[in-house]
């Protein structure tokens, strides 16, 4: 019995193909024959007919055919299927024998050659006597044959040859050895295939013909055998539909056989074979669901057919193989294009195969535990004469015996013993691991991460049983985090327990400690007694002693481990193990919490470290250190309790560092922050808790940040969702869940004790030097130093404001664009307690709108914190929003000399420019002076003196001026003619003397200048007397280049008497003036 | 007969698992845990449709074993 006894035979698993032998080919020495053979063998792709060819000598002896049975009456079969049968029909008994013979139609020695060919055919026929195998002859010819019917000699000789060889015309072929060899060969093999199919058809008929002779009492086995053969021949015939049908019948028949302990293996073996064939064909027919249904049926029918209890491991092995074979078939179908899904993929079958392989191992362990003194029987009952069994699934020591009674119980016993002893040598773990790893590959493919992890756990456990602890630990360690992250504590505990055993057996200190820490923790579902044992072992290890062995370990491996542990003690290697807890759930929890989110630099920073142990017994830690992002603080946050190694568990309730299980321990730390850290964040980067000390072994648990381990976030979530009311605790205790980690705090500056006042008269007026008086008064108890002032436009506002706001300390000079918007760090000296200082700040705002101004005062002061002298930098700021408005509005208008409104002015004719300045300032304004700057195109008629010098305007008051101007003719100017600028020099009336005057420049509007042809000017006396003549003088001026005809008519008023020409017509010369006089006398009504 | 009942949180950790004491408890834990692969896949595939559908029934998860796993997803 070989270890591969349960493997399915190759001839069962292959695809059956028609078997054709080629004779008369000398493929070694004859190049032509070699080429013919190569053409048959090479490139056998799917489009070629499925034939398995073999070259054999012409006188090859084919297996002898047994004489035909004339009656089945006395025939009792000895088994279902002979082990050699399938191979016989696949590789030994051909469907067709082809005799190759070199013979051309014009062969001179035709007679002799024909005779030799006939002899060769006869030899083949002799060897195949009794079989239905077909014989064909292929003549290898040097010449290309003529088209059929044209070569008379060929036809004659072909007929003669057929006659001599007793062949039908269909079995004689010609193979001209010319250029198109492959084409001829393909035609030949298609013809061979037809012959082969006829042969297998005959075989099927032959087997079917036996049926009528069979009876159901003695020939039950034959029903199965024949049905199997029919199916197998159908497969050889490539009739897979009928093959499937017949295999299904065979499968039903095999289960109809009377089963007994003695033949159950044979029945199962055959059922397994037939099931394999059915499933294979179903997959081939692309009906995978049929394959799955058949397999399920097969398993349901067979899983209870265990057979001999002493050999029950055989059943498990068989079951395992069934699943594995189906998994292979399924996988193969997928490779050929079948789509599998998450819930139905080969992985499940490999997994189940592994399950049965595990069962096989268990059964073998209990059934094959013979004493070492039990010897393997001699002679070997599993040996047969031929080396193989006659029938599939039979026992070698009672082959062909059909009786259900055991004729020789002693022989049976020896046989069973031999099988059991052989089973002991099977590498079960190897088989299991291979199957599991097949399953892992499948589940990985079909998105089943948890199934994959589960199988990897099983692989790890199997490696553990196989004593390959390194591999076991590698696998277990790999999957542990999956269970931890999802919070499956029962499963995690189980895995950790195995991992702890592995690490114990290899004496791997760090792993042993890590797993112990977690098995003691809250994620562990171990009972308290187990935890106590682990805790004790952990303490032993920390005291540089060997731990007690883990329970249920292999005795031999346990002994090796004890030696390894002893060696570890004597080794003086590194005895400090730092273990990061963020990836696991240790038995002690830690949370750090700053008392406040920020601390002033002059008060000590305070925080608590909360610790809670979950192990069964109180435990004493040796050291606690807290590390910060600024490492200078680390030194202030260390607690160390000197204790001897053996005191870890003694005096448990004394000392800060002794934790009582379930009780929360709070440790307060304080330190004074560095003044450089003002404005910075202080962060706890890690908390280190040491167990044990350097004289023994020391474990340092390292929490990143302010604590928390792999289970913390999930617990926080659970706590948040829980409706459970927390029990009331004494005042000095807190609920662990209610402590929220706060691992960072801000250091902020000391609270300033000064006052900053701003005094000013809003709103500000555009472009004025607006005065802000800053008053700083110290209320500190000691002198403050290095007082600095930062003032101006508050940063972060509209960028345009920065361009249009300028700040200076000197109000006497007008600041321009070179001045900044914000003055920084202006030193103003020191201040004694109660002392105050005043600083004037001048702001010039170029645009209207509101602006925020900042006044920031900083200073240094010496103070103490926790009896430590420190220099604190304090600051205080004030912000003020100031509105800027226009100081006044200026209105300008053009009027005629008669004060009539003008839309346009006339060239060379004087007109008046009137300005009107209306104060918009809530404060009184002093107009220091005004100035009219005329454009070159304008001329003045009289003096341009300011008429509003030193005028004070209250809110709403206005100051007007009037200037007489004239514009010479300039032709037609588009958009009018520039007038000039009006400049007002002004300041607040309240402003001090030295404050500069502001010049506001107003651009005067353009005016449209029009040329007129004739200008009439009346010169009237300012008054007249009653009954006295009143001379009226009219000036007429021709403004054109041409002589103009002018008609003047005077229409006097009724109040006057008129003398002079009433109507006159005269030519007016160009650019000449005329004076026209008339006198009027009359009375006016008073 | 039901041999094991499990209630699982939406983060996939067990809220409650009880099985008949005669059976191997660990095996059921593994079985429930591995079945979450299918649950995950179903729920992500159903997506929004699940919101309307009040319950989700998952049929046979272990085609070759002696147990059937049935799953209801709730909101």
Interface residues (C-beta under 8 A of the other chain):
Chain A: X292 X296 X299 X323 X342 X343 X344 X348 X349 X352 X443 X447 X448 X449 X450 X451 X454 X457 X483 X486 X487 X488 X490 X491 X494 X714 X717
Chain B: X11 X12 X13 X14 X17 X25 X26 X29 X30 X33 X34 X36 X37 X38 X41 X60 X61 X62 X63 X64 X65
